[in-house]
Amino acid sequence: MDKVNDKLVAMEKAALTRWGRGDPDGFLEILAPDVVYFEPYQELRLDGLAAMKALYETIRGQVQFDRFELLNPHVVASADLAVLTFNYVSYLGDTASRWNCTEAYRLEPEGNWRIIQTHWSYTNVFKYRK
């Protein structure tokens, strides 16, 4: 399972690196067609790759950060399903943005892992309400 752990963490880091340059395609390339998505800025769950593409086009080029940390990655996997959870911190100058993330991956017939469910939430949400 270490091989799956290393693969999924590397995929996530590669997608996040592109994300920090305003390029959502790193994620779009690893999403399954039937992906579902939750995050604090969306009132309802988004269903499917087309919905994700539409959302990401509205923010293309707008997301920017200097660096990021993917902390405490943990993978639980079976033969064709895996769940990656981690804490995430991005930095723009002295400002840090902290998130929790859960990504469910499915091993597709062609041999590629694809995200089928993604959920992002703020870390310490009550701290941000002050």
N, C-alpha and C positions, 0 to 999 in steps of 0.2 A: 504493500500500500504506500510505501515511501515514494515510489515512482509516480503514483497518481498524485500524491501530495505535492511533490516537486513540480509536476506538470501544471497543475491547476494554479499554484501560487505564481509560477512563471507567466502563465497566460494572463492572470489578473494584473501582475506588475506591468507587463507590456501594454495592456489596455489602459491602465491608469497613467502610464507615462505619456501616452498619446493624448489622453483626456486632459492632462495638465497643460497641453499645448493648444487646447481648443479643438482637438480632433476626436470626435466620438466614434470614428470608424473602427478603432481598435475593439470597442465593445460590440458594435454592430456585426463585426466579422465573427464573433464567437457566440452570438445569441442564436438560439434555435427558433425556427419559424413560429412555434407555439409558446414562446416565452411569455411569462406574466411578470409584472413589475409593480412594486410598491415603493413609495418614497414620500417624505413629508410635504413636498410641493404639489403632489397630485391628490385630488380629493378622492378619486376612485382608482381601483387597480387598472393598469393598462394591459390589454391583451393582444399579443401577437407582435411579430417583427415590424409590420407596417406601422403600427401605433408607436413603436419605439423609434423608428426612423423619423416619423413626423415630429415627435417630441424633440429628438436630438437635433433636428434641423433648426428648431427655434432657438437653440443655444449654441450652435456651431460657432466656434471662434470666440465665444464669450467666457468660457471656463479657462482660467489661468492660475497656475500656482508655480512656485519656485522649486519645491521638492515635496515629497510625501514619504510617509512611513506606513507600511503594512505590518501591523503589530499582532502578535498572538495568533497567527494563522493556524487553523485546525481543520483537518479534513476527516470526515467519516465516509467511508466508501464501501460499496458492494461491487459486484461484477460490472454493472452498467449505470450505476447511479452514485453520485458523490455530492456531499454538502461541504462547502468551504465557508467557514466563518472567520471573521477577523475584525480587529479594530483598525481604524484608518485615521490618519492625521495628515492634512495637507497644510502647507505653509505658503503664504504670500507675504513677503517681508517678515514682520514680527507677528502677524496675525495667523493664528492656527484655527483650522476647522476640523472638528472631531466627529467621527461617524462610527456606527456599527454596521456591519454588512453580513448578509447571508446570501450565498449564491448556491443554488442547486444545479448541478451539472448532470447531463445524460451522455453516455457514450453512444454516439450515432453509428449506424451500420458501416459508414465509410471509415470509421476508426477515429473520428475527431470528437473531443469533448465539447459540448455546447451548453450554454446556460439556458435552463428551462424556467427558472424562477429566481428573481433577484429582489432583494429587500434591503433598502438603505434607511437608517434612522439616525437621529442625532444622539450622540453620547451626552449624558448629563443634561437632558432636555430641560430640566427645571432650572439649571444654571443659566440657560439662555433666555429664560422668561423674565429675568430681573431687569 
